[in-house]
Amino acid sequence: MVASSAMPVSDSATRPMSAGEKKVILASSLGTVFEWYDFYLYGSLAAIIGAQFFSAYPEATRNVFALLAFAAGFLVRPFGALVFGRLGDLVGRKYTFLVTILIMGISTFVVGLLPSYATMNEYGVGWVAPVALLALRMLQGLALGGEYGGAAVYVAEHAPRGRRGFYTAFIQTTATLGLLLSLMVILFTQIYVNANYAPVATTLADGTAGTITPFAAWGWRIPFLVSIVLLGVSVWIRLQMQESPAFKKMKEEGTGSKAPLSEAFGQWRNAKWALLALLGLTAGQAVVWYTGQFYALFFLQTILKVDQFTANVLIAWSLILGTGGFLFFGALSDKIGRKPIILGGCVIAALTFFPLFKALTAAANPALHAAQQNTQVVVKADPADCSFQFNPVGTAKFTNSCDIAKALLARSAVNYTTEPVAAGTKATVTVAGKEFAASDPAFAKDVGAALTAAGYPAANNPSIVKIVIDPKDGLTNFAKMIDIFSVQKLTIIGILTILVLYVTMVYGPIAAALVELFPTRIRYTSMSLPYHIGNGWFGGLLPATAFAMVAQTGDIYFGLWYPIVIAVATAIIGALFIPETKDRDIFTYDEAPGR
């Protein structure tokens, strides 16, 4: 075993960044921004894509299939980590993450060209469109599984001693910047296309003739097609880069692994560190990250009934204001360590998620907040009739009367209590003393009317935060993206920015921590798998899990226990078992820490 050096940090920790180092960071970060941009486009446009590629099914079913295709990209990410991690440790960092960006970029561009179900069905092969879409989504997920590890390792192995946290923090900004870029391109394209082109005639979901916006008809393809330009820039920059110094040194000394997968995960002395990295670092990081960015957006739109344009603008501003935190906390981790910041971020987030989301409700939808305090809603049901509505891929159907009642109230952001009744009794909902049977065909309509009468706001309630847009005036709508100077909007942006800062605490130093935890010979393989299981599965399952918990309990905030419990567990495991690695010399040791 070659011992880990504890040499003092040299003046490299304070010298200016060299031109070569800037180029390395630019090449890695820019490409990774484009990778995340490609990946997030689908999530942002899932409803429109569902209508284009799953139009053979009813509206609810097509949305299910669209979300299933989106989930497939998350589920295959760990497999991409295994495939490309192995290549990265065998062939090299540079060429592997050059391949990943080519796969990602081409797949995204082809989605923009893919004929819809209706078009393909004219030739009798409509099924080809959704199958091709699913295949492209899986390729995107596989590529992303290999991209992050390659970029993080490449930058870390070029970084001077004492600055790895700061240098790799640029990679950590890429997910947020990619999300921001995708949101901005979608918003600008939507505003321009809808303002300058006529609505398109179509057959609506109920079979009647109607029109849809030009963006929904064809404009949605533009953000996908634009990615080819971003891909070209990324590939051109990456082709000019050299292999990382640590990998070249390992190759020259002949110490590389011949079987990275079996060495990393087939030997317990190595595999245990991947398991500890997952449970003691990336699981908590993932749920804090997904809660602060994705669940916050989901909560605004689905629970608080904020329209998509307004929610995207508010989230975009919080990302703009908070993104600098990645660099701040990355640099800070070079001074005080990775563990205090990552685990501290998990603890702070766990302690404050409840008050922050309650404050978000009070600010974004004050009428809903008041109704939750003042209106009593009760579900009376046979406990055996009630399922735990966990549906991560959207294929399960919950048809029991209790499930129908609870799902309706959960989607309506209603707080309710549950009372048991005799076995076999059909569920009922009581709103302000009026009782409604879940088996009644008019149940949803009647309960909705009763909730509105009791004070629950309709979707168009004027107290809900809103940036009003005119579909015929593109320039005015662009200007309205900076129309945030009201107490309500600034309060919401402030809360969302705090959530983003939590993201920067846990995510800013994570790349450096993972790189330093594993030896050069199996580093790409070992760090990629726990990262993508943590973020792809623990994080990716958060919305579905949170919704099931809300429906089960009748508390719109109860889903926050999912990230809170995982964040606290990560803080405990990380504090007990993860070593501090900020001073490790990754060039001179070839064993995992603590062995």
C-alpha positions in Angstrom: 0.0 0.0 0.0 1.3 3.5 -0.9 0.3 5.7 2.0 -1.7 8.8 1.5 0.5 11.9 1.8 -0.4 14.5 4.3 2.1 17.1 2.9 1.2 20.7 3.6 -0.6 22.5 0.8 1.8 24.5 -1.4 1.4 27.9 -2.8 -0.6 26.3 -5.6 -3.6 26.9 -3.3 -3.3 30.6 -3.7 -1.7 31.2 -7.1 -3.9 32.4 -10.1 -5.5 29.7 -12.3 -3.3 29.0 -15.3 -4.5 29.3 -18.9 -4.2 25.5 -19.3 -6.3 24.9 -16.1 -8.9 27.3 -17.3 -9.1 25.4 -20.6 -9.5 22.1 -18.8 -12.3 23.5 -16.7 -14.0 25.1 -19.7 -13.8 21.9 -21.7 -15.3 19.8 -19.0 -17.8 22.2 -17.6 -19.2 23.4 -20.9 -19.7 20.0 -22.2 -21.4 18.9 -19.0 -23.7 21.9 -19.1 -24.8 20.8 -22.5 -25.3 17.3 -21.3 -27.6 18.4 -18.5 -29.4 20.8 -20.9 -30.2 17.9 -23.2 -31.3 15.8 -20.3 -33.6 18.4 -18.7 -35.3 19.4 -21.9 -37.3 16.2 -21.9 -38.4 16.6 -18.3 -39.6 20.2 -19.0 -41.5 19.2 -22.1 -42.8 15.8 -21.0 -46.5 16.7 -21.4 -46.0 18.0 -24.9 -43.9 15.0 -25.9 -46.6 12.7 -24.5 -49.1 14.3 -26.8 -46.8 13.9 -29.8 -45.6 10.3 -29.3 -48.3 8.6 -27.2 -51.3 10.1 -28.9 -52.9 6.7 -29.5 -53.8 6.7 -25.8 -56.2 8.8 -23.6 -54.6 12.0 -22.2 -54.0 10.5 -18.7 -52.4 7.4 -20.1 -50.2 9.3 -22.6 -48.8 11.4 -19.7 -48.1 8.2 -17.8 -46.1 6.9 -20.7 -44.2 10.2 -21.1 -43.2 10.1 -17.5 -42.2 6.5 -17.8 -39.9 7.3 -20.7 -38.4 10.2 -18.6 -37.9 7.8 -15.6 -36.1 5.4 -17.9 -33.3 7.9 -18.3 -32.8 8.0 -14.6 -33.0 4.3 -14.1 -30.3 3.5 -16.6 -27.8 6.1 -15.3 -26.0 3.6 -12.9 -25.6 1.2 -15.8 -24.0 4.0 -17.8 -21.7 4.6 -14.9 -20.6 1.0 -15.0 -20.1 0.9 -18.8 -18.3 4.2 -19.2 -16.6 4.1 -15.8 -14.9 0.8 -16.9 -13.9 2.4 -20.2 -12.6 5.5 -18.4 -10.3 3.4 -16.2 -9.1 1.2 -19.1 -8.9 3.6 -22.1 -8.6 7.0 -20.5 -10.7 9.9 -19.2 -10.5 12.2 -22.2 -11.8 9.7 -24.9 -14.5 8.2 -22.7 -16.2 11.4 -21.9 -15.8 12.5 -25.5 -17.8 9.5 -26.4 -20.5 10.2 -23.8 -21.1 13.7 -25.1 -21.4 12.5 -28.7 -24.0 9.9 -27.7 -25.9 12.4 -25.6 -25.9 15.2 -28.1 -26.8 13.1 -31.1 -29.6 11.4 -29.2 -31.1 14.8 -28.2 -30.8 16.2 -31.7 -32.6 13.1 -33.2 -35.5 13.6 -30.7 -36.1 17.0 -32.4 -36.3 15.2 -35.8 -38.3 12.2 -34.7 -41.7 11.9 -36.5 -44.7 11.8 -34.2 -47.0 8.9 -33.6 -49.6 10.4 -35.9 -47.1 10.8 -38.8 -45.7 7.3 -38.5 -49.2 5.9 -38.1 -50.0 7.1 -41.7 -47.6 4.4 -42.8 -49.0 1.8 -40.5 -46.1 1.8 -38.0 -47.1 4.3 -35.4 -45.5 2.2 -32.7 -42.1 3.0 -34.0 -42.2 6.6 -32.8 -42.7 5.9 -29.0 -40.2 2.9 -29.2 -37.6 5.1 -30.8 -38.2 7.9 -28.2 -37.7 5.4 -25.4 -34.5 4.1 -26.9 -33.1 7.6 -27.3 -34.0 8.4 -23.7 -32.2 5.4 -22.5 -29.1 6.4 -24.6 -29.3 9.8 -22.9 -29.4 8.2 -19.5 -26.5 5.9 -20.3 -24.4 8.8 -21.6 -25.1 11.0 -18.6 -24.1 8.0 -16.4 -20.6 8.2 -17.8 -20.3 11.9 -18.4 -20.3 13.2 -14.9 -17.7 10.9 -13.6 -15.4 11.6 -16.5 -15.7 15.3 -16.2 -15.2 15.3 -12.4 -12.2 13.0 -12.5 -10.6 14.8 -15.4 -10.8 18.2 -13.7 -9.7 16.9 -10.3 -6.7 15.1 -11.8 -5.6 18.4 -13.4 -6.2 20.5 -10.3 -3.3 21.7 -8.2 -3.0 20.5 -4.6 -5.2 22.4 -2.3 -7.6 23.6 -5.0 -9.5 20.5 -6.0 -12.7 21.6 -4.3 -12.7 24.9 -6.1 -11.8 23.5 -9.5 -14.3 20.7 -9.4 -17.0 23.0 -8.1 -17.2 24.4 -11.7 -18.4 20.9 -12.7 -20.9 21.0 -9.9 -22.5 24.2 -11.4 -23.2 22.4 -14.6 -26.4 20.6 -13.5 -27.9 23.9 -12.3 -26.7 25.8 -15.3 -28.0 23.1 -17.6 -31.4 23.3 -16.0 -31.4 27.1 -16.2 -30.3 27.0 -19.8 -33.0 24.6 -20.8 -35.7 26.7 -18.9 -34.5 29.9 -20.6 -34.4 28.3 -24.1 -37.9 26.8 -23.7 -39.3 30.1 -22.3 -37.8 32.3 -25.1 -38.8 29.8 -27.8 -42.3 29.5 -26.4 -42.8 33.2 -26.2 -41.4 33.9 -29.7 -43.1 31.1 -31.6 -46.5 31.6 -30.0 -46.4 35.4 -30.6 -45.4 35.1 -34.3 -47.1 32.0 -35.7 -50.7 30.9 -35.9 -52.3 28.2 -33.8 -52.4 24.7 -35.5 -55.5 22.8 -36.1 -55.6 19.4 -34.4 -57.9 16.7 -32.9 -58.2 17.3 -29.2 -58.1 14.6 -26.5 -61.9 14.3 -26.5 -62.0 13.6 -30.3 -63.3 17.0 -31.3 -61.6 19.5 -33.7 -59.6 22.3 -32.1 -56.3 24.1 -32.1 -53.1 24.0 -30.2 -50.3 26.6 -29.9 -47.5 26.5 -32.5 -45.0 25.7 -29.7 -47.0 22.6 -28.7 -47.4 21.6 -32.4 -43.8 22.0 -33.6 -41.9 24.7 -31.7 -41.0 22.3 -28.9 -38.5 20.7 -31.4 -36.4 23.8 -31.6 -34.7 23.5 -28.2 -33.7 19.9 -29.1 -32.4 20.9 -32.5 -30.4 23.8 -31.1 -28.4 21.2 -29.1 -26.4 20.2 -32.2 -24.7 23.6 -32.1 -23.8 23.1 -28.4 -22.6 19.6 -29.2 -20.3 20.9 -31.9 -18.7 23.5 -29.6 -18.2 20.9 -26.9 -16.6 18.3 -29.1 -14.3 20.9 -30.7 -13.0 22.0 -27.3 -12.6 18.5 -25.9 -10.7 17.2 -28.9 -8.0 19.7 -28.1 -7.5 18.5 -24.6 -4.8 16.1 -23.3 -5.2 13.0 -21.1 -5.2 13.7 -17.3 -1.8 13.7 -15.6 -2.8 11.1 -13.0 -4.0 8.6 -15.7 -0.9 9.1 -17.8 1.3 8.6 -14.7 -0.6 5.4 -13.9 -0.2 4.1 -17.5 3.5 4.9 -17.6 4.1 3.0 -14.3 1.9 0.1 -15.5 -0.3 0.2 -12.4 -3.6 0.4 -14.1 -6.4 -2.1 -13.4 -7.1 -4.8 -16.0 -10.6 -5.4 -14.6 -11.9 -2.2 -13.0 -15.4 -3.5 -12.4 -14.4 -6.7 -10.6 -11.7 -4.9 -8.7 -14.0 -2.0 -7.7 -17.1 -4.0 -6.7 -16.0 -7.6 -6.6 -13.5 -7.1 -3.7 -15.1 -6.1 -0.4 -12.1 -3.8 0.6 -13.0 -1.6 -2.5 -16.8 -2.2 -2.6 -17.4 -1.1 0.9 -16.1 2.4 0.1 -18.5 2.6 -2.8 -21.3 1.6 -0.4 -20.2 4.1 2.2 -19.9 6.8 -0.5 -23.5 6.1 -1.4 -25.0 6.0 2.1 -22.6 8.6 3.7 -22.4 11.2 1.0 -24.4 10.9 -2.2 -27.8 9.8 -0.9 -28.2 12.8 1.3 -26.7 15.1 -1.3 -29.1 13.8 -3.9 -32.3 14.3 -1.8 -31.3 17.8 -0.7 -30.4 18.7 -4.4 -33.7 17.3 -5.8 -35.8 18.9 -3.1 -34.2 22.3 -3.6 -34.5 22.4 -7.3 -36.9 19.8 -8.8 -39.3 19.2 -5.9 -39.6 22.9 -5.3 -40.6 23.4 -8.9 -43.0 20.4 -8.7 -44.5 21.8 -5.4 -45.1 25.2 -6.9 -46.8 23.8 -10.0 -48.6 20.7 -8.7 -49.4 21.6 -5.1 -49.6 25.4 -5.1 -51.2 25.7 -8.6 -48.7 28.3 -9.8 -48.7 28.3 -13.7 -45.8 26.9 -15.5 -44.4 30.1 -16.9 -44.4 31.9 -13.6 -43.0 28.9 -11.7 -40.2 28.6 -14.3 -39.3 32.3 -14.1 -39.2 32.2 -10.2 -37.0 29.1 -10.2 -34.8 30.6 -12.9 -34.1 33.7 -10.7 -33.3 31.5 -7.7 -30.8 29.6 -9.8 -29.2 32.8 -11.1 -28.9 34.2 -7.5 -27.7 30.9 -5.9 -25.4 29.3 -8.4 -22.3 31.2 -7.1 -22.7 29.1 -4.0 -21.2 26.1 -5.7 -17.9 27.9 -6.2 -18.0 29.4 -2.7 -18.5 26.1 -0.9 -16.1 24.2 -3.2 -13.4 26.7 -2.3 -14.4 26.6 1.4 -14.0 22.8 1.4 -10.4 23.2 0.4 -9.9 25.1 3.7 -12.1 23.3 6.2 -12.8 20.0 4.6 -15.5 18.3 2.5 -17.3 16.6 5.3 -18.3 19.6 7.4 -19.9 21.3 4.5 -21.7 18.4 2.8 -22.9 16.8 6.1 -23.7 20.2 7.6 -25.8 21.1 4.5 -27.7 17.8 5.0 -28.4 18.7 8.6 -29.4 22.3 8.0 -31.7 21.3 5.2 -33.4 18.6 7.3 -34.0 21.1 10.1 -35.5 23.8 7.9 -37.4 22.1 5.0 -40.7 22.2 6.9 -40.7 25.9 7.7 -39.4 26.9 4.3 -42.1 25.0 2.4 -44.8 26.3 4.7 -43.5 29.8 4.1 -43.5 29.1 0.3 -47.2 28.1 0.5 -48.1 31.2 2.5 -46.3 33.4 -0.1 -47.3 31.8 -3.4 -50.9 30.8 -2.6 -52.1 32.6 0.5 -55.7 31.5 0.0 -54.7 27.9 0.0 -52.6 28.4 3.1 -55.6 30.0 4.9 -58.0 27.3 3.7 -55.7 24.6 5.1 -55.9 26.2 8.5 -59.6 26.8 8.6 -61.4 24.1 6.6 -61.8 20.6 8.0 -61.8 17.7 5.5 -62.2 14.1 6.6 -61.9 10.9 4.7 -63.9 8.0 6.1 -62.7 4.7 4.7 -62.0 1.0 5.4 -58.2 0.8 6.1 -58.0 -2.3 3.9 -59.4 -0.2 1.0 -56.5 2.3 1.2 -53.2 1.6 -0.8 -49.8 3.3 -0.4 -49.9 5.1 -3.8 -46.2 4.7 -4.7 -46.1 4.9 -8.4 -42.6 5.8 -9.6 -43.0 4.8 -13.3 -46.7 5.8 -13.5 -48.1 2.4 -14.6 -50.0 1.4 -11.4 -53.7 2.0 -11.2 -55.4 2.8 -7.8 -59.1 2.2 -8.2 -60.3 1.5 -4.7 -62.7 4.1 -3.3 -60.3 5.2 -0.6 -57.5 5.6 -3.2 -59.7 7.7 -5.5 -60.7 10.0 -2.6 -57.1 10.4 -1.3 -55.6 11.0 -4.7 -58.2 13.7 -5.5 -57.5 15.5 -2.3 -53.7 15.2 -2.6 -53.8 16.6 -6.1 -55.9 19.4 -4.8 -53.4 20.2 -2.0 -56.0 19.6 0.6 -55.0 18.7 4.2 -57.3 16.0 5.6 -57.7 13.5 8.4 -58.7 9.9 8.0 -61.2 8.0 10.1 -61.7 4.2 9.9 -65.1 2.7 9.1 -66.4 -0.9 9.0 -64.9 -3.4 6.6 -66.4 -3.2 3.1 -67.7 0.3 3.5 -67.0 2.6 0.5 -65.0 5.7 1.2 -66.6 9.1 1.7 -65.2 12.6 1.9 -66.6 15.2 4.3 -66.0 18.9 3.5 -67.2 21.5 6.0 -69.9 19.1 7.2 -71.0 17.9 3.7 -70.4 14.3 2.8 -69.6 12.9 -0.7 -69.3 9.3 -1.7 -66.2 8.4 -3.7 -68.2 5.9 -5.7 -70.4 8.6 -7.1 -69.7 9.4 -10.8 -69.8 13.1 -10.0 -67.5 12.8 -7.0 -64.6 14.8 -8.3 -66.8 17.6 -9.5 -68.9 17.8 -6.4 -65.9 17.7 -4.0 -64.2 20.4 -6.1 -67.2 22.7 -5.8 -67.4 22.1 -2.1 -63.8 22.8 -1.6 -64.1 26.1 -3.5 -67.1 27.0 -1.5 -65.2 26.3 1.7 -62.3 28.6 0.8 -59.9 26.4 -1.2 -58.8 28.6 -4.2 -59.5 27.8 -7.8 -56.5 27.7 -10.2 -57.3 31.2 -11.4 -57.5 32.7 -7.9 -56.0 36.2 -8.1 -54.0 35.8 -4.9 -51.8 33.0 -6.5 -48.5 34.5 -7.7 -48.6 35.0 -11.4 -46.6 36.8 -14.1 -49.3 37.6 -16.7 -48.3 37.1 -20.3 -49.9 38.0 -23.6 -49.5 35.2 -26.2 -49.5 37.8 -29.0 -46.8 40.1 -27.6 -43.4 38.4 -27.5 -41.3 41.5 -26.6 -43.5 42.4 -23.7 -43.3 38.8 -22.4 -39.5 38.9 -22.5 -39.6 42.0 -20.4 -42.0 40.4 -17.9 -39.3 37.9 -17.1 -37.7 40.6 -15.0 -41.1 41.7 -13.5 -40.3 40.3 -10.1 -40.2 43.4 -8.0 -43.2 42.8 -5.7 -43.2 41.7 -2.1 -44.8 38.4 -3.0 -42.5 37.5 -5.9 -39.3 38.6 -4.1 -40.4 36.6 -1.0 -40.8 33.5 -3.1 -37.5 34.0 -4.9 -35.8 34.5 -1.5 -37.2 31.2 -0.2 -36.2 29.3 -3.4 -32.7 30.9 -3.3 -32.2 29.5 0.3 -33.2 26.1 -1.0 -30.7 26.5 -3.9 -27.9 27.5 -1.4 -28.5 24.2 0.4 -28.0 22.5 -2.9 -24.7 24.3 -3.4 -23.5 23.3 0.1 -24.1 19.5 -0.5 -23.2 19.5 -4.2 -20.4 21.9 -4.5 -17.7 19.8 -2.7 -19.1 16.3 -3.6 -17.0 15.8 -6.8 -13.8 16.4 -4.9 -14.8 14.2 -2.1 -15.6 11.3 -4.4 -12.5 11.7 -6.5 -10.3 11.7 -3.4 -12.0 8.7 -1.9 -10.8 6.2 -4.6 -7.5 5.2 -6.1 -6.5 6.2 -9.7 -6.7 2.7 -11.1 -10.5 2.3 -10.4 -11.5 6.0 -9.7 -13.8 6.6 -12.7 -15.6 3.3 -12.1 -15.8 3.5 -8.3 -17.1 7.1 -8.0 -19.6 7.0 -10.8 -21.8 4.2 -9.5 -22.6 5.6 -6.0 -23.1 9.0 -7.5 -25.6 7.9 -10.0 -27.4 5.5 -7.7 -27.7 8.3 -5.2 -28.9 10.9 -7.7 -30.7 8.7 -10.2 -32.6 6.6 -7.7 -32.7 8.2 -4.3 -33.2 11.6 -5.9 -35.1 10.6 -9.0 -37.7 8.7 -6.9 -38.4 11.8 -4.7 -41.5 13.2 -6.4 -43.3 9.9 -6.6 -42.4 8.9 -3.1 -43.4 12.3 -1.7 -46.8 12.3 -3.5 -47.5 8.8 -2.1 -46.7 10.0 1.4 -48.9 13.0 1.0 -51.8 10.9 -0.3 -51.3 8.4 2.6 -51.4 11.0 5.4 -53.4 13.9 4.1 -50.6 16.4 4.8 -49.1 18.2 1.8 -45.8 18.6 3.7 -45.5 15.0 4.8 -43.6 14.1 1.7 -40.7 16.2 3.0 -39.9 13.4 5.5 -38.4 11.4 2.7 -35.5 13.8 2.1 -35.3 14.7 5.8 -34.8 11.1 6.9 -32.3 10.3 4.2 -30.3 13.5 4.8 -30.1 12.8 8.5 -29.1 9.2 7.9 -26.4 10.3 5.5 -25.1 12.9 8.0 -24.8 10.2 10.7 -23.2 7.6 8.5 -20.9 10.1 6.9 -19.7 11.5 10.2 -18.9 8.0 11.5 -17.4 6.3 8.5 -16.3 8.7 5.8 -12.7 10.1 6.3 -11.8 13.7 5.5 -9.8 13.7 2.2 -9.1 17.3 1.4 -5.3 16.9 1.9 -4.9 13.6 0.2 -2.4 13.5 -2.7 -4.3 11.6 -5.4 -1.1 11.1 -7.4 0.8 9.1 -4.9 -1.6 6.6 -3.3 -3.2 3.6 -4.9 -5.4 2.4 -2.1 -8.8 3.5 -0.8 -8.7 5.4 2.4 -8.8 3.9 5.8 -7.8 0.4 4.8 
